[in-house]
Amino acid sequence: MLLLRCPHCGERAETEFSYGGEAGIQRPPDPAGLSDAEWADYLFNRKNPRGAHAELWNHALGCRRWFIVQRDTVNYRISESHEL
């Protein structure tokens, strides 16, 4: 089990949180101008890197705030967490 550090509540068990996916995804400025393939790419395709990765997490059973966690996908080590 991961121990995540909420910037507002401190360190808690992973079971208190909901994973929100890759951090830093920007919504296209003109969604109506995208082709179906471009829209599908925005919605479904993510980097899925090996190594350091920024993720969104929500403290669902605590303060209910979103924050960013820097986690290594190889060894699951968390280097930092901070507010959005």
C-alpha positions in Angstrom: 0.0 0.0 0.0 1.2 3.5 -0.8 1.4 6.2 1.8 0.4 9.5 0.2 1.1 12.9 1.8 -1.9 15.2 1.3 -0.6 18.8 1.4 -3.5 19.7 3.7 -4.0 16.6 5.9 -0.6 15.0 6.1 0.4 11.4 5.3 -2.4 8.9 4.9 -3.0 5.4 3.4 -3.7 5.1 -0.3 -7.2 3.8 0.4 -8.3 7.4 1.4 -7.5 8.7 -2.1 -8.8 8.5 -5.6 -6.3 8.4 -8.5 -7.0 11.1 -11.1 -4.6 10.2 -13.9 -1.7 12.0 -15.5 -1.1 15.6 -14.3 -0.7 18.5 -16.7 -3.1 17.4 -19.4 -4.4 20.6 -21.2 -7.8 20.7 -22.7 -7.6 21.6 -26.4 -8.5 25.3 -27.0 -10.9 24.5 -29.8 -12.5 21.0 -29.2 -15.0 21.5 -32.0 -12.2 21.9 -34.5 -10.6 18.5 -33.7 -11.1 15.5 -35.8 -12.5 12.3 -34.2 -9.0 10.8 -34.1 -7.5 14.0 -32.4 -10.4 14.0 -29.9 -9.9 10.3 -29.1 -6.1 10.9 -28.7 -6.8 13.7 -26.2 -9.4 11.6 -24.2 -7.6 8.3 -24.1 -3.9 8.4 -24.8 -1.5 9.1 -22.0 2.3 8.9 -21.7 2.5 6.0 -19.3 6.3 6.6 -18.7 8.8 4.4 -17.0 10.2 6.4 -14.1 9.3 9.8 -12.7 5.7 10.8 -13.3 3.3 13.5 -12.1 -0.1 12.3 -11.1 -3.4 13.9 -9.9 -4.8 12.5 -6.7 -7.9 13.5 -4.7 -8.2 13.0 -0.9 -11.7 11.5 -1.2 -12.0 10.4 2.4 -10.4 13.6 3.8 -10.3 17.2 2.7 -11.6 16.2 -0.8 -9.0 18.4 -2.4 -6.9 17.6 -5.6 -3.1 17.7 -5.5 -0.2 16.5 -7.5 2.1 13.6 -6.6 5.5 13.0 -8.1 5.9 9.2 -8.2 8.4 6.8 -9.8 6.4 4.2 -11.7 9.2 1.6 -11.4 9.7 1.5 -7.7 6.6 3.4 -6.5 8.7 5.9 -4.5 7.0 9.2 -4.0 9.4 12.2 -4.1 6.9 15.0 -3.4 3.3 16.1 -3.3 2.0 19.6 -3.6 -1.1 21.7 -4.2 -2.5 22.3 -7.7 
